[in-house]
Amino acid sequence: MRLYHGMGLNPRQIADRARENTPRLRITERLATRIMSAPLRP
């Protein structure tokens, strides 16, 4: 996710790409936003 965000993709584009590449994960735009908002782990 963060790699896609680093590429300049917005949450909708991230979700679309995730659906194409790994549909079993069921990444939604909302989930992508939550992942991007979560603090980084050390």
GIKAJO-V215323 format. One record per residue. N is the residue number from 1. RES is the residue in one letter. BURIAL is # if it has 24 or more other ideal C-beta (glycine too) atoms within 12 Angstrom, else .. Layout:
BEGIN
N_RES_BURIAL / N_RES_BURIAL
END
This chain:
BEGIN
1_M_# / 2_R_. / 3_L_. / 4_Y_. / 5_H_. / 6_G_. / 7_M_. / 8_G_. / 9_L_. / 10_N_. / 11_P_# / 12_R_. / 13_Q_. / 14_I_# / 15_A_# / 16_D_. / 17_R_. / 18_A_# / 19_R_. / 20_E_. / 21_N_. / 22_T_. / 23_P_. / 24_R_. / 25_L_. / 26_R_. / 27_I_# / 28_T_. / 29_E_. / 30_R_. / 31_L_. / 32_A_# / 33_T_. / 34_R_. / 35_I_. / 36_M_# / 37_S_. / 38_A_. / 39_P_. / 40_L_. / 41_R_. / 42_P_.
END
